[in-house]
Amino acid sequence: MDVVVWIFVLGVFARVVRSDLRLPEALYETLSIYLLLAIGLKGGIELSKQPLADLAPQVAACLAMGFAIPFMLVPMLRRIGFDKVNSAALAAHYGSVSVVTYAVASTYLQKQQVPVESHAALWVALLEAPGLLAGILLARMGQGGGTTRWRELAHDVFLGKSVLLLAGGLLIGAVVGEAGTKPIAPVFIDPFKGVLALFLLELGLVAGAQLGAVRRHGWRLLAVAVVAPLLLSVVGALTAKTLGLSTGGVALMATLAASASYIAAPTAMRIAVPEANSGLSIAAALGITFPFNILVGIPLYLQLAQALS
Amino acid sequence: MNLHSRKLLVVVAEAALEKRLITDLRREGAQGYTVHDVRGGSEHAVREGFWEADRTIELKVVCDEAVAQRLAAHVLAQYAPHFGVTLFLSDVAVFRPEKF
């Protein structure tokens, strides 16, 4: 297990044993901004090295996959008894992606010496928003558009912290290239893994706090939060395979499809679908799926990618 | 110095509502507000403010009684059914009435 995952486990443990460990909220905010911008910049530097037109199929596939995932999940969630709004809200979290799961998967693949398309951060940025929009549409279907403030929502989804920093980083990295980003590399590129480790300590504390909610929601939520990523990883892997990505690219796309958002999604869904139980989605995304993916899922998705290649 | 009576309306709510509450209070005629990040809990839930979805704000508005009543009625009707919201009202005295 990678050192950053051990640090996540330490955070969960600290929470479970009720340690007084608490990272200042301002540090959480700083670390998340750092990670988003650093991932964006790194992807942008790679984008600057290749013709953008070649990436059009990947752009279209990411947008389509993100939008389609909630439409696949909602009928399954309804079938096992979740109501319409909670199914849609849960599905939106899975339609969007977890940036930290992506970061952990990237470091895992690097450690396993599996090369990955170097512009993969572009996929993360593209996959953030479509799933949220699909989830909101699914929650509002049949209700008319009267109660949804689309303008405010579009502002929050497209100009929210996640998309703004990822897309902004990608753009800046692509414009200034490797030479241009060299002066900030000692802050944004080199110490990335150490910062990721610190962020995972914080996420361990937050995920550990969800364990009570997971117990309250019972087997149904546990099943959803373990089965959904497994199914969605296959969707991601097949999409990547169709695009002709490398084995590492297939594993990373499978991981992205399997991951659930807990930065952009909870905030967007709270405003867009307030009648949904936000505790339910957060317990699933952060309390179960996130630890499942980083502990068990990522190695499985690499095996899936290797089996497909 | 002369003192003037006003009301202090305090709204403790999920941070996701901050932008909306500020728009609402301006529309209802309040001239200013103060926001703090806070944490706390009830018998239903604990909000520790660890991260985005867990953040809580305390919004303080000093205004006249009519504005406080309108704002409180709006918050209760619009947000209380689906969001964590606590409201309370108290009497305060201000030195410069034109500001409130």
Boltz contact constraints between the chains, C-beta under 6 A:
constraints:
  - contact:
      token1: [A, 25]
      token2: [B, 49]
      max_distance: 6.0
  - contact:
      token1: [A, 28]
      token2: [B, 51]
      max_distance: 6.0
  - contact:
      token1: [A, 206]
      token2: [B, 50]
      max_distance: 6.0
  - contact:
      token1: [A, 206]
      token2: [B, 51]
      max_distance: 6.0
  - contact:
      token1: [A, 266]
      token2: [B, 53]
      max_distance: 6.0
  - contact:
      token1: [A, 267]
      token2: [B, 16]
      max_distance: 6.0
  - contact:
      token1: [A, 267]
      token2: [B, 52]
      max_distance: 6.0
  - contact:
      token1: [A, 270]
      token2: [B, 16]
      max_distance: 6.0
  - contact:
      token1: [A, 271]
      token2: [B, 16]
      max_distance: 6.0
  - contact:
      token1: [A, 274]
      token2: [B, 82]
      max_distance: 6.0
  - contact:
      token1: [A, 275]
      token2: [B, 82]
      max_distance: 6.0
  - contact:
      token1: [A, 282]
      token2: [B, 53]
      max_distance: 6.0
